[in-house]
Amino acid sequence: MKTEYKIINMIERLQEEYGDKFVVDSLESNILDTKNSYLSYEFARKIKGANIKAHEQVILDNKNPAYNYHFIENFKEADVDKHTGVIIDSKDPKYNYYCAKDIEGVDIGAHEQAIIDSGDVKYCYFFAKDVSGANRDRLGQFIIKSKDPKYNYLFASSIKYSDIKGHGKVVINSKDPKYNYLFAANVIGADIDSHEKVVMESLDPEYCYLFAKRIPESDINKLKKVVIESKDPGYCYKFAKDVPGIDRKELEEAVVESENLPYNYLYAKNIGDADIKVHYQVFLENGNEADLNQYEMYIGLPYDYGLSPKRVKTLIKEINNEIKR
């Protein structure tokens, strides 16, 4: 397309200097002879006095649904039936969707059928969501048959009166923890227990944590067990911090056993009933004085531990600095 862009830029330069009529008289026949959709569309759009019907015919003959759509959109004199006929025959899901959504008076059913025939689940969903007059039941059943968990979730969560049970079954059968969590969290009437079972069986600590955090009906103890067994200190810490009513002891033990300094630090700092002694021990065993000093400064010390030698020196320095003020 670089050549076509260059041609249009040069035509616009001529237009600035000599006007539209000069451009039409000098170049239009040559542009039409190229039978190039882009050149005809841009020429007709930018040059006053252009032969709109001739350029329209080039676009109709080329049967490129993008230019058919844009021609209808930008020219009042466009032959809507002919352009939409090309778009429908192309079965291009994107431009059949745009036509039905944006152009008044088109055959909604024909564009819908073209999208279904294309097999594109994404635009079936957009068509149902955005096009007035869409057959949502029919589109919903097509999406159910596709077995795509993402668009079954999106359809059920955003289209009124959809087949919640049918869409939910597809998501459950997909075994995808993300869309099972989202379905349970956002779709009224979802089968919470079945979605929860999939999430737990996935052994994915992220979605077990989110399920327990967001969904009041969830079995937080079973979800906690999966998170602990994952040995992921981040989600053990988040679970302890964000899920109310949970016994945190095993979660804390998992964080300690991980020997992960950032999450031991965060646990000790942010969890009200944290055992700062066991987290401090992790820092002691790690042996990094800078990390140990940070812990002592911002978290504090268990009653039966003394200050580290380096911390004693920095503390004396801090005290002396305060005295001198």
BAKE-141334 format. One record per residue (C-alpha): residue in one letter; x, y, z; residue number from 1. Coordinates in pm, 1 decimal. Layout:
<atom kolnu="A" east="X" north="Y" up="Z" kolvo="NUM"/>
...
# end
This chain:
<atom kolnu="M" east="0.0" north="0.0" up="0.0" kolvo="1"/>
<atom kolnu="K" east="299.6" north="237.2" up="21.8" kolvo="2"/>
<atom kolnu="T" east="267.9" north="323.9" up="-348.5" kolvo="3"/>
<atom kolnu="E" east="-103.6" north="397.0" up="-313.5" kolvo="4"/>
<atom kolnu="Y" east="-42.7" north="622.2" up="-10.8" kolvo="5"/>
<atom kolnu="K" east="223.1" north="809.9" up="-205.4" kolvo="6"/>
<atom kolnu="I" east="-11.9" north="860.7" up="-501.8" kolvo="7"/>
<atom kolnu="I" east="-287.7" north="1001.3" up="-279.7" kolvo="8"/>
<atom kolnu="N" east="-41.5" north="1233.1" up="-104.7" kolvo="9"/>
<atom kolnu="M" east="76.2" north="1369.5" up="-440.9" kolvo="10"/>
<atom kolnu="I" east="-283.0" north="1414.5" up="-557.1" kolvo="11"/>
<atom kolnu="E" east="-359.4" north="1614.4" up="-241.6" kolvo="12"/>
<atom kolnu="R" east="-54.8" north="1833.7" up="-312.7" kolvo="13"/>
<atom kolnu="L" east="-184.4" north="1902.7" up="-663.4" kolvo="14"/>
<atom kolnu="Q" east="-528.9" north="1972.1" up="-520.6" kolvo="15"/>
<atom kolnu="E" east="-382.9" north="2237.4" up="-288.4" kolvo="16"/>
<atom kolnu="E" east="-203.5" north="2410.8" up="-575.1" kolvo="17"/>
<atom kolnu="Y" east="-447.6" north="2377.5" up="-866.0" kolvo="18"/>
<atom kolnu="G" east="-785.9" north="2279.5" up="-722.6" kolvo="19"/>
<atom kolnu="D" east="-1022.1" north="1984.9" up="-751.6" kolvo="20"/>
<atom kolnu="K" east="-1126.7" north="2033.7" up="-1114.0" kolvo="21"/>
<atom kolnu="F" east="-766.2" north="2023.8" up="-1234.4" kolvo="22"/>
<atom kolnu="V" east="-710.8" north="1697.1" up="-1046.4" kolvo="23"/>
<atom kolnu="V" east="-1028.6" north="1542.9" up="-1187.3" kolvo="24"/>
<atom kolnu="D" east="-951.0" north="1645.5" up="-1544.5" kolvo="25"/>
<atom kolnu="S" east="-586.4" north="1537.3" up="-1525.6" kolvo="26"/>
<atom kolnu="L" east="-596.3" north="1218.3" up="-1321.8" kolvo="27"/>
<atom kolnu="E" east="-940.0" north="1067.0" up="-1259.8" kolvo="28"/>
<atom kolnu="S" east="-950.4" north="846.2" up="-1569.9" kolvo="29"/>
<atom kolnu="N" east="-607.4" north="705.1" up="-1486.6" kolvo="30"/>
<atom kolnu="I" east="-712.1" north="638.2" up="-1128.1" kolvo="31"/>
<atom kolnu="L" east="-1022.6" north="455.0" up="-1251.0" kolvo="32"/>
<atom kolnu="D" east="-812.4" north="250.4" up="-1492.8" kolvo="33"/>
<atom kolnu="T" east="-608.4" north="110.9" up="-1199.9" kolvo="34"/>
<atom kolnu="K" east="-927.4" north="-53.2" up="-1064.2" kolvo="35"/>
<atom kolnu="N" east="-772.0" north="-9.8" up="-718.9" kolvo="36"/>
<atom kolnu="S" east="-1025.9" north="8.9" up="-434.5" kolvo="37"/>
<atom kolnu="Y" east="-810.3" north="224.6" up="-210.3" kolvo="38"/>
<atom kolnu="L" east="-730.9" north="479.8" up="-481.3" kolvo="39"/>
<atom kolnu="S" east="-1093.2" north="504.5" up="-595.4" kolvo="40"/>
<atom kolnu="Y" east="-1224.5" north="532.0" up="-239.6" kolvo="41"/>
<atom kolnu="E" east="-974.4" north="802.1" up="-138.6" kolvo="42"/>
<atom kolnu="F" east="-1014.3" north="993.6" up="-466.2" kolvo="43"/>
<atom kolnu="A" east="-1392.4" north="995.5" up="-434.0" kolvo="44"/>
<atom kolnu="R" east="-1370.2" north="1098.0" up="-68.2" kolvo="45"/>
<atom kolnu="K" east="-1117.2" north="1379.1" up="-104.7" kolvo="46"/>
<atom kolnu="I" east="-1170.5" north="1533.4" up="-448.4" kolvo="47"/>
<atom kolnu="K" east="-1480.6" north="1745.4" up="-511.5" kolvo="48"/>
<atom kolnu="G" east="-1643.0" north="1671.8" up="-844.2" kolvo="49"/>
<atom kolnu="A" east="-1513.6" north="1315.2" up="-862.3" kolvo="50"/>
<atom kolnu="N" east="-1729.6" north="1064.1" up="-1049.2" kolvo="51"/>
<atom kolnu="I" east="-1868.9" north="891.9" up="-741.7" kolvo="52"/>
<atom kolnu="K" east="-2061.6" north="626.6" up="-935.1" kolvo="53"/>
<atom kolnu="A" east="-1756.4" north="524.8" up="-1138.4" kolvo="54"/>
<atom kolnu="H" east="-1540.2" north="489.7" up="-829.5" kolvo="55"/>
<atom kolnu="E" east="-1822.6" north="305.4" up="-655.4" kolvo="56"/>
<atom kolnu="Q" east="-1831.0" north="54.8" up="-939.4" kolvo="57"/>
<atom kolnu="V" east="-1458.2" north="-13.9" up="-896.7" kolvo="58"/>
<atom kolnu="I" east="-1521.4" north="-92.4" up="-531.1" kolvo="59"/>
<atom kolnu="L" east="-1822.6" north="-310.6" up="-607.7" kolvo="60"/>
<atom kolnu="D" east="-1628.2" north="-502.8" up="-871.8" kolvo="61"/>
<atom kolnu="N" east="-1335.7" north="-568.7" up="-635.3" kolvo="62"/>
<atom kolnu="K" east="-1564.4" north="-713.1" up="-364.1" kolvo="63"/>
<atom kolnu="N" east="-1346.7" north="-606.6" up="-73.4" kolvo="64"/>
<atom kolnu="P" east="-1589.8" north="-588.6" up="223.2" kolvo="65"/>
<atom kolnu="A" east="-1385.6" north="-324.6" up="405.9" kolvo="66"/>
<atom kolnu="Y" east="-1418.7" north="-73.3" up="122.3" kolvo="67"/>
<atom kolnu="N" east="-1782.4" north="-165.5" up="62.2" kolvo="68"/>
<atom kolnu="Y" east="-1857.4" north="-84.6" up="426.1" kolvo="69"/>
<atom kolnu="H" east="-1657.2" north="238.3" up="429.5" kolvo="70"/>
<atom kolnu="F" east="-1820.5" north="352.8" up="104.1" kolvo="71"/>
<atom kolnu="I" east="-2168.2" north="309.9" up="251.3" kolvo="72"/>
<atom kolnu="E" east="-2055.1" north="486.0" up="567.3" kolvo="73"/>
<atom kolnu="N" east="-1914.4" north="792.0" up="390.0" kolvo="74"/>
<atom kolnu="F" east="-2130.0" north="846.1" up="79.5" kolvo="75"/>
<atom kolnu="K" east="-2499.6" north="923.6" up="98.4" kolvo="76"/>
<atom kolnu="E" east="-2541.7" north="831.7" up="-267.6" kolvo="77"/>
<atom kolnu="A" east="-2396.7" north="483.1" up="-218.3" kolvo="78"/>
<atom kolnu="D" east="-2606.1" north="187.7" up="-338.4" kolvo="79"/>
<atom kolnu="V" east="-2653.1" north="28.3" up="4.2" kolvo="80"/>
<atom kolnu="D" east="-2816.6" north="-289.5" up="-126.4" kolvo="81"/>
<atom kolnu="K" east="-2531.2" north="-365.4" up="-365.8" kolvo="82"/>
<atom kolnu="H" east="-2258.5" north="-299.4" up="-111.2" kolvo="83"/>
<atom kolnu="T" east="-2427.5" north="-495.4" up="165.8" kolvo="84"/>
<atom kolnu="G" east="-2485.8" north="-777.9" up="-81.6" kolvo="85"/>
<atom kolnu="V" east="-2110.5" north="-798.1" up="-138.4" kolvo="86"/>
<atom kolnu="I" east="-2046.8" north="-789.1" up="236.1" kolvo="87"/>
<atom kolnu="I" east="-2301.9" north="-1063.3" up="306.9" kolvo="88"/>
<atom kolnu="D" east="-2162.9" north="-1284.5" up="30.5" kolvo="89"/>
<atom kolnu="S" east="-1810.0" north="-1236.5" up="165.2" kolvo="90"/>
<atom kolnu="K" east="-1913.4" north="-1383.0" up="502.9" kolvo="91"/>
<atom kolnu="D" east="-1655.5" north="-1152.0" up="657.5" kolvo="92"/>
<atom kolnu="P" east="-1759.0" north="-1145.6" up="1026.1" kolvo="93"/>
<atom kolnu="K" east="-1612.6" north="-805.1" up="1108.9" kolvo="94"/>
<atom kolnu="Y" east="-1782.1" north="-606.0" up="834.1" kolvo="95"/>
<atom kolnu="N" east="-2110.7" north="-794.5" up="854.4" kolvo="96"/>
<atom kolnu="Y" east="-2114.2" north="-697.0" up="1221.8" kolvo="97"/>
<atom kolnu="Y" east="-2026.8" north="-332.2" up="1146.2" kolvo="98"/>
<atom kolnu="C" east="-2291.8" north="-311.8" up="874.3" kolvo="99"/>
<atom kolnu="A" east="-2567.0" north="-446.2" up="1095.7" kolvo="100"/>
<atom kolnu="K" east="-2461.7" north="-222.3" up="1385.3" kolvo="101"/>
<atom kolnu="D" east="-2396.8" north="103.6" up="1200.7" kolvo="102"/>
<atom kolnu="I" east="-2601.4" north="116.6" up="879.2" kolvo="103"/>
<atom kolnu="E" east="-2974.2" north="183.4" up="899.8" kolvo="104"/>
<atom kolnu="G" east="-3217.5" north="-29.5" up="703.5" kolvo="105"/>
<atom kolnu="V" east="-2991.1" north="-325.6" up="630.4" kolvo="106"/>
<atom kolnu="D" east="-3104.8" north="-688.9" up="643.5" kolvo="107"/>
<atom kolnu="I" east="-3007.4" north="-780.0" up="1002.4" kolvo="108"/>
<atom kolnu="G" east="-3096.6" north="-1146.0" up="955.2" kolvo="109"/>
<atom kolnu="A" east="-2878.3" north="-1182.3" up="646.0" kolvo="110"/>
<atom kolnu="H" east="-2576.0" north="-1026.6" up="817.1" kolvo="111"/>
<atom kolnu="E" east="-2635.2" north="-1246.1" up="1120.2" kolvo="112"/>
<atom kolnu="Q" east="-2647.3" north="-1557.7" up="902.5" kolvo="113"/>
<atom kolnu="A" east="-2322.6" north="-1454.4" up="730.6" kolvo="114"/>
<atom kolnu="I" east="-2148.0" north="-1427.5" up="1066.5" kolvo="115"/>
<atom kolnu="I" east="-2282.4" north="-1764.3" up="1181.0" kolvo="116"/>
<atom kolnu="D" east="-2167.8" north="-1916.7" up="851.2" kolvo="117"/>
<atom kolnu="S" east="-1821.5" north="-1766.3" up="908.0" kolvo="118"/>
<atom kolnu="G" east="-1793.4" north="-1963.6" up="1232.5" kolvo="119"/>
<atom kolnu="D" east="-1649.3" north="-1662.4" up="1415.1" kolvo="120"/>
<atom kolnu="V" east="-1753.0" north="-1686.4" up="1781.0" kolvo="121"/>
<atom kolnu="K" east="-1617.4" north="-1343.6" up="1871.5" kolvo="122"/>
<atom kolnu="Y" east="-1838.3" north="-1156.4" up="1624.6" kolvo="123"/>
<atom kolnu="C" east="-2139.4" north="-1373.1" up="1704.7" kolvo="124"/>
<atom kolnu="Y" east="-2103.7" north="-1247.7" up="2061.4" kolvo="125"/>
<atom kolnu="F" east="-2055.8" north="-883.7" up="1954.0" kolvo="126"/>
<atom kolnu="F" east="-2353.2" north="-913.3" up="1715.6" kolvo="127"/>
<atom kolnu="A" east="-2578.6" north="-1038.6" up="1995.8" kolvo="128"/>
<atom kolnu="K" east="-2455.4" north="-768.2" up="2233.6" kolvo="129"/>
<atom kolnu="D" east="-2457.7" north="-464.6" up="2005.2" kolvo="130"/>
<atom kolnu="V" east="-2704.3" north="-514.3" up="1719.3" kolvo="131"/>
<atom kolnu="S" east="-3066.7" north="-420.7" up="1769.4" kolvo="132"/>
<atom kolnu="G" east="-3283.7" north="-694.1" up="1624.4" kolvo="133"/>
<atom kolnu="A" east="-3026.6" north="-972.3" up="1659.8" kolvo="134"/>
<atom kolnu="N" east="-3162.5" north="-1320.5" up="1728.7" kolvo="135"/>
<atom kolnu="R" east="-2985.6" north="-1364.1" up="2061.8" kolvo="136"/>
<atom kolnu="D" east="-3125.5" north="-1709.4" up="2131.8" kolvo="137"/>
<atom kolnu="R" east="-2991.7" north="-1838.8" up="1801.8" kolvo="138"/>
<atom kolnu="L" east="-2652.4" north="-1673.7" up="1847.8" kolvo="139"/>
<atom kolnu="G" east="-2632.6" north="-1802.4" up="2204.0" kolvo="140"/>
<atom kolnu="Q" east="-2692.1" north="-2158.3" up="2090.7" kolvo="141"/>
<atom kolnu="F" east="-2422.1" north="-2118.9" up="1825.4" kolvo="142"/>
<atom kolnu="I" east="-2178.1" north="-2004.6" up="2094.2" kolvo="143"/>
<atom kolnu="I" east="-2275.0" north="-2295.9" up="2318.3" kolvo="144"/>
<atom kolnu="K" east="-2202.5" north="-2536.4" up="2031.3" kolvo="145"/>
<atom kolnu="S" east="-1862.2" north="-2372.2" up="1980.2" kolvo="146"/>
<atom kolnu="K" east="-1754.1" north="-2488.2" up="2330.1" kolvo="147"/>
<atom kolnu="D" east="-1543.5" north="-2174.9" up="2366.5" kolvo="148"/>
<atom kolnu="P" east="-1522.4" north="-2094.4" up="2740.9" kolvo="149"/>
<atom kolnu="K" east="-1436.6" north="-1726.2" up="2698.3" kolvo="150"/>
<atom kolnu="Y" east="-1732.8" north="-1633.1" up="2478.7" kolvo="151"/>
<atom kolnu="N" east="-1974.1" north="-1858.1" up="2665.0" kolvo="152"/>
<atom kolnu="Y" east="-1878.4" north="-1668.6" up="2981.7" kolvo="153"/>
<atom kolnu="L" east="-1904.9" north="-1328.4" up="2809.7" kolvo="154"/>
<atom kolnu="F" east="-2240.0" north="-1414.9" up="2653.1" kolvo="155"/>
<atom kolnu="A" east="-2390.1" north="-1532.8" up="2981.8" kolvo="156"/>
<atom kolnu="S" east="-2252.8" north="-1237.0" up="3177.1" kolvo="157"/>
<atom kolnu="S" east="-2365.5" north="-960.6" up="2940.5" kolvo="158"/>
<atom kolnu="I" east="-2667.9" north="-1080.9" up="2738.7" kolvo="159"/>
<atom kolnu="K" east="-3003.0" north="-1072.0" up="2920.2" kolvo="160"/>
<atom kolnu="Y" east="-3215.0" north="-1386.6" up="2931.5" kolvo="161"/>
<atom kolnu="S" east="-2933.7" north="-1606.1" up="2799.4" kolvo="162"/>
<atom kolnu="D" east="-2918.4" north="-1980.8" up="2859.9" kolvo="163"/>
<atom kolnu="I" east="-2714.7" north="-1966.7" up="3183.3" kolvo="164"/>
<atom kolnu="K" east="-2721.4" north="-2340.0" up="3234.5" kolvo="165"/>
<atom kolnu="G" east="-2608.6" north="-2415.8" up="2878.6" kolvo="166"/>
<atom kolnu="H" east="-2327.1" north="-2161.3" up="2880.0" kolvo="167"/>
<atom kolnu="G" east="-2222.2" north="-2265.9" up="3228.8" kolvo="168"/>
<atom kolnu="K" east="-2199.9" north="-2630.7" up="3127.0" kolvo="169"/>
<atom kolnu="V" east="-1960.7" north="-2541.8" up="2844.0" kolvo="170"/>
<atom kolnu="V" east="-1739.9" north="-2347.2" up="3084.5" kolvo="171"/>
<atom kolnu="I" east="-1743.8" north="-2630.4" up="3338.9" kolvo="172"/>
<atom kolnu="N" east="-1657.1" north="-2889.8" up="3073.9" kolvo="173"/>
<atom kolnu="S" east="-1367.8" north="-2675.0" up="2950.4" kolvo="174"/>
<atom kolnu="K" east="-1189.8" north="-2719.8" up="3288.3" kolvo="175"/>
<atom kolnu="D" east="-1051.1" north="-2368.9" up="3246.1" kolvo="176"/>
<atom kolnu="P" east="-998.0" north="-2222.7" up="3596.9" kolvo="177"/>
<atom kolnu="K" east="-1005.6" north="-1858.9" up="3483.5" kolvo="178"/>
<atom kolnu="Y" east="-1346.4" north="-1872.7" up="3314.7" kolvo="179"/>
<atom kolnu="N" east="-1495.3" north="-2099.9" up="3579.9" kolvo="180"/>
<atom kolnu="Y" east="-1395.3" north="-1844.6" up="3843.3" kolvo="181"/>
<atom kolnu="L" east="-1529.1" north="-1553.5" up="3634.2" kolvo="182"/>
<atom kolnu="F" east="-1854.6" north="-1734.9" up="3557.7" kolvo="183"/>
<atom kolnu="A" east="-1916.8" north="-1807.8" up="3924.0" kolvo="184"/>
<atom kolnu="A" east="-1821.7" north="-1453.6" up="4026.4" kolvo="185"/>
<atom kolnu="N" east="-2018.8" north="-1258.9" up="3765.5" kolvo="186"/>
<atom kolnu="V" east="-2311.1" north="-1462.8" up="3630.8" kolvo="187"/>
<atom kolnu="I" east="-2632.0" north="-1462.0" up="3831.9" kolvo="188"/>
<atom kolnu="G" east="-2764.5" north="-1816.2" up="3854.4" kolvo="189"/>
<atom kolnu="A" east="-2428.3" north="-1986.3" up="3805.8" kolvo="190"/>
<atom kolnu="D" east="-2376.4" north="-2333.8" up="3953.0" kolvo="191"/>
<atom kolnu="I" east="-2122.3" north="-2221.7" up="4214.3" kolvo="192"/>
<atom kolnu="D" east="-2036.9" north="-2570.4" up="4341.9" kolvo="193"/>
<atom kolnu="S" east="-1958.2" north="-2707.6" up="3996.4" kolvo="194"/>
<atom kolnu="H" east="-1740.5" north="-2411.4" up="3900.2" kolvo="195"/>
<atom kolnu="E" east="-1563.2" north="-2428.9" up="4236.2" kolvo="196"/>
<atom kolnu="K" east="-1490.0" north="-2797.1" up="4183.8" kolvo="197"/>
<atom kolnu="V" east="-1320.6" north="-2721.6" up="3850.3" kolvo="198"/>
<atom kolnu="V" east="-1113.6" north="-2443.8" up="4006.0" kolvo="199"/>
<atom kolnu="M" east="-999.2" north="-2668.0" up="4292.1" kolvo="200"/>
<atom kolnu="E" east="-915.7" north="-2956.4" up="4060.3" kolvo="201"/>
<atom kolnu="S" east="-706.5" north="-2722.9" up="3845.5" kolvo="202"/>
<atom kolnu="L" east="-469.8" north="-2679.8" up="4144.5" kolvo="203"/>
<atom kolnu="D" east="-419.6" north="-2318.9" up="4032.6" kolvo="204"/>
<atom kolnu="P" east="-348.1" north="-2108.9" up="4345.2" kolvo="205"/>
<atom kolnu="E" east="-440.3" north="-1779.4" up="4177.8" kolvo="206"/>
<atom kolnu="Y" east="-797.5" north="-1877.5" up="4095.2" kolvo="207"/>
<atom kolnu="C" east="-846.1" north="-2067.8" up="4420.5" kolvo="208"/>
<atom kolnu="Y" east="-747.6" north="-1751.0" up="4604.1" kolvo="209"/>
<atom kolnu="L" east="-973.8" north="-1530.8" up="4387.9" kolvo="210"/>
<atom kolnu="F" east="-1264.8" north="-1772.9" up="4421.7" kolvo="211"/>
<atom kolnu="A" east="-1238.4" north="-1767.4" up="4800.4" kolvo="212"/>
<atom kolnu="K" east="-1195.2" north="-1389.9" up="4808.8" kolvo="213"/>
<atom kolnu="R" east="-1477.1" north="-1293.7" up="4572.8" kolvo="214"/>
<atom kolnu="I" east="-1745.9" north="-1559.1" up="4611.2" kolvo="215"/>
<atom kolnu="P" east="-1922.9" north="-1572.8" up="4949.8" kolvo="216"/>
<atom kolnu="E" east="-2067.4" north="-1921.6" up="4886.9" kolvo="217"/>
<atom kolnu="S" east="-1725.2" north="-2077.6" up="4833.2" kolvo="218"/>
<atom kolnu="D" east="-1573.0" north="-2345.9" up="5056.9" kolvo="219"/>
<atom kolnu="I" east="-1278.7" north="-2140.2" up="5178.9" kolvo="220"/>
<atom kolnu="N" east="-1117.2" north="-2424.9" up="5369.0" kolvo="221"/>
<atom kolnu="K" east="-1098.8" north="-2654.1" up="5066.0" kolvo="222"/>
<atom kolnu="L" east="-966.3" north="-2371.8" up="4852.8" kolvo="223"/>
<atom kolnu="K" east="-713.1" north="-2285.7" up="5122.8" kolvo="224"/>
<atom kolnu="K" east="-586.2" north="-2643.9" up="5116.6" kolvo="225"/>
<atom kolnu="V" east="-511.9" north="-2620.2" up="4742.4" kolvo="226"/>
<atom kolnu="V" east="-329.5" north="-2290.4" up="4790.9" kolvo="227"/>
<atom kolnu="I" east="-117.7" north="-2431.8" up="5074.8" kolvo="228"/>
<atom kolnu="E" east="-32.0" north="-2743.7" up="4876.5" kolvo="229"/>
<atom kolnu="S" east="78.1" north="-2525.6" up="4584.4" kolvo="230"/>
<atom kolnu="K" east="358.3" north="-2394.8" up="4810.7" kolvo="231"/>
<atom kolnu="D" east="321.2" north="-2054.1" up="4648.3" kolvo="232"/>
<atom kolnu="P" east="414.2" north="-1800.2" up="4921.6" kolvo="233"/>
<atom kolnu="G" east="251.6" north="-1511.0" up="4735.3" kolvo="234"/>
<atom kolnu="Y" east="-93.4" north="-1665.3" up="4724.0" kolvo="235"/>
<atom kolnu="C" east="-59.4" north="-1809.4" up="5075.2" kolvo="236"/>
<atom kolnu="Y" east="8.7" north="-1455.8" up="5198.2" kolvo="237"/>
<atom kolnu="K" east="-275.0" north="-1305.0" up="4990.2" kolvo="238"/>
<atom kolnu="F" east="-516.7" north="-1572.5" up="5107.1" kolvo="239"/>
<atom kolnu="A" east="-430.3" north="-1499.7" up="5470.6" kolvo="240"/>
<atom kolnu="K" east="-466.0" north="-1123.9" up="5416.4" kolvo="241"/>
<atom kolnu="D" east="-779.9" north="-1109.6" up="5201.4" kolvo="242"/>
<atom kolnu="V" east="-1005.7" north="-1402.3" up="5292.3" kolvo="243"/>
<atom kolnu="P" east="-1199.5" north="-1325.4" up="5611.1" kolvo="244"/>
<atom kolnu="G" east="-1281.7" north="-1593.7" up="5866.6" kolvo="245"/>
<atom kolnu="I" east="-997.4" north="-1824.1" up="5772.0" kolvo="246"/>
<atom kolnu="D" east="-761.7" north="-2007.0" up="6009.5" kolvo="247"/>
<atom kolnu="R" east="-425.7" north="-1863.8" up="5904.6" kolvo="248"/>
<atom kolnu="K" east="-188.6" north="-2098.6" up="6086.6" kolvo="249"/>
<atom kolnu="E" east="-115.4" north="-2334.8" up="5796.7" kolvo="250"/>
<atom kolnu="L" east="-90.8" north="-2045.9" up="5553.0" kolvo="251"/>
<atom kolnu="E" east="169.5" north="-1881.2" up="5771.9" kolvo="252"/>
<atom kolnu="E" east="362.1" north="-2207.2" up="5800.7" kolvo="253"/>
<atom kolnu="A" east="369.5" north="-2236.0" up="5420.0" kolvo="254"/>
<atom kolnu="V" east="508.9" north="-1884.0" up="5387.4" kolvo="255"/>
<atom kolnu="V" east="777.2" north="-1958.2" up="5648.0" kolvo="256"/>
<atom kolnu="E" east="870.6" north="-2290.0" up="5483.9" kolvo="257"/>
<atom kolnu="S" east="912.9" north="-2115.0" up="5148.3" kolvo="258"/>
<atom kolnu="E" east="1198.2" north="-1908.2" up="5295.4" kolvo="259"/>
<atom kolnu="N" east="1086.2" north="-1628.8" up="5064.6" kolvo="260"/>
<atom kolnu="L" east="1206.6" north="-1306.3" up="5229.9" kolvo="261"/>
<atom kolnu="P" east="963.1" north="-1056.8" up="5068.0" kolvo="262"/>
<atom kolnu="Y" east="654.0" north="-1257.7" up="5160.9" kolvo="263"/>
<atom kolnu="N" east="781.6" north="-1339.5" up="5509.3" kolvo="264"/>
<atom kolnu="Y" east="837.7" north="-967.5" up="5556.7" kolvo="265"/>
<atom kolnu="L" east="491.2" north="-878.8" up="5423.0" kolvo="266"/>
<atom kolnu="Y" east="324.5" north="-1146.8" up="5631.7" kolvo="267"/>
<atom kolnu="A" east="488.9" north="-1021.7" up="5950.3" kolvo="268"/>
<atom kolnu="K" east="411.9" north="-659.8" up="5862.6" kolvo="269"/>
<atom kolnu="N" east="50.2" north="-686.1" up="5743.9" kolvo="270"/>
<atom kolnu="I" east="-115.1" north="-985.1" up="5912.3" kolvo="271"/>
<atom kolnu="G" east="-243.8" north="-895.6" up="6257.2" kolvo="272"/>
<atom kolnu="D" east="-185.0" north="-1229.1" up="6428.0" kolvo="273"/>
<atom kolnu="A" east="148.1" north="-1305.5" up="6257.4" kolvo="274"/>
<atom kolnu="D" east="416.8" north="-1480.4" up="6463.8" kolvo="275"/>
<atom kolnu="I" east="700.3" north="-1235.8" up="6406.0" kolvo="276"/>
<atom kolnu="K" east="943.6" north="-1473.2" up="6573.0" kolvo="277"/>
<atom kolnu="V" east="916.5" north="-1744.6" up="6303.9" kolvo="278"/>
<atom kolnu="H" east="946.3" north="-1491.5" up="6024.6" kolvo="279"/>
<atom kolnu="Y" east="1244.8" north="-1330.5" up="6194.8" kolvo="280"/>
<atom kolnu="Q" east="1409.5" north="-1673.3" up="6207.4" kolvo="281"/>
<atom kolnu="V" east="1386.1" north="-1693.2" up="5827.9" kolvo="282"/>
<atom kolnu="F" east="1579.4" north="-1366.3" up="5805.0" kolvo="283"/>
<atom kolnu="L" east="1835.9" north="-1485.2" up="6058.7" kolvo="284"/>
<atom kolnu="E" east="1897.2" north="-1806.4" up="5867.9" kolvo="285"/>
<atom kolnu="N" east="1928.7" north="-1616.8" up="5541.9" kolvo="286"/>
<atom kolnu="G" east="2220.0" north="-1423.7" up="5691.9" kolvo="287"/>
<atom kolnu="N" east="2184.0" north="-1103.0" up="5490.4" kolvo="288"/>
<atom kolnu="E" east="2243.0" north="-819.8" up="5737.2" kolvo="289"/>
<atom kolnu="A" east="2069.9" north="-554.5" up="5526.6" kolvo="290"/>
<atom kolnu="D" east="1749.3" north="-760.3" up="5511.3" kolvo="291"/>
<atom kolnu="L" east="1776.5" north="-842.9" up="5880.5" kolvo="292"/>
<atom kolnu="N" east="1821.2" north="-478.3" up="5971.9" kolvo="293"/>
<atom kolnu="Q" east="1517.4" north="-382.6" up="5766.0" kolvo="294"/>
<atom kolnu="Y" east="1310.1" north="-643.5" up="5947.0" kolvo="295"/>
<atom kolnu="E" east="1428.8" north="-521.4" up="6286.8" kolvo="296"/>
<atom kolnu="M" east="1362.4" north="-159.1" up="6196.5" kolvo="297"/>
<atom kolnu="Y" east="1015.7" north="-190.2" up="6046.2" kolvo="298"/>
<atom kolnu="I" east="870.2" north="-505.5" up="6197.9" kolvo="299"/>
<atom kolnu="G" east="1035.2" north="-519.2" up="6537.3" kolvo="300"/>
<atom kolnu="L" east="1195.7" north="-802.9" up="6731.7" kolvo="301"/>
<atom kolnu="P" east="1061.3" north="-1100.3" up="6919.9" kolvo="302"/>
<atom kolnu="Y" east="1109.8" north="-1048.6" up="7292.3" kolvo="303"/>
<atom kolnu="D" east="1370.8" north="-1328.2" up="7321.9" kolvo="304"/>
<atom kolnu="Y" east="1597.4" north="-1205.8" up="7038.6" kolvo="305"/>
<atom kolnu="G" east="1873.2" north="-947.9" up="7069.5" kolvo="306"/>
<atom kolnu="L" east="1969.7" north="-687.0" up="6814.9" kolvo="307"/>
<atom kolnu="S" east="2212.9" north="-794.9" up="6544.8" kolvo="308"/>
<atom kolnu="P" east="2565.8" north="-642.9" up="6585.3" kolvo="309"/>
<atom kolnu="K" east="2526.2" north="-422.4" up="6278.9" kolvo="310"/>
<atom kolnu="R" east="2186.2" north="-303.0" up="6396.2" kolvo="311"/>
<atom kolnu="V" east="2338.2" north="-205.6" up="6732.7" kolvo="312"/>
<atom kolnu="K" east="2586.9" north="19.4" up="6551.9" kolvo="313"/>
<atom kolnu="T" east="2324.2" north="183.0" up="6330.6" kolvo="314"/>
<atom kolnu="L" east="2093.4" north="228.6" up="6627.3" kolvo="315"/>
<atom kolnu="I" east="2367.3" north="403.1" up="6829.7" kolvo="316"/>
<atom kolnu="K" east="2433.7" north="626.2" up="6530.3" kolvo="317"/>
<atom kolnu="E" east="2065.0" north="712.7" up="6498.8" kolvo="318"/>
<atom kolnu="I" east="2039.3" north="790.7" up="6871.6" kolvo="319"/>
<atom kolnu="N" east="2346.6" north="1016.2" up="6861.6" kolvo="320"/>
<atom kolnu="N" east="2208.6" north="1198.0" up="6557.0" kolvo="321"/>
<atom kolnu="E" east="1884.1" north="1265.1" up="6742.6" kolvo="322"/>
<atom kolnu="I" east="2071.8" north="1388.3" up="7052.1" kolvo="323"/>
<atom kolnu="K" east="2268.6" north="1638.8" up="6845.5" kolvo="324"/>
<atom kolnu="R" east="1956.2" north="1795.7" up="6696.6" kolvo="325"/>
# end
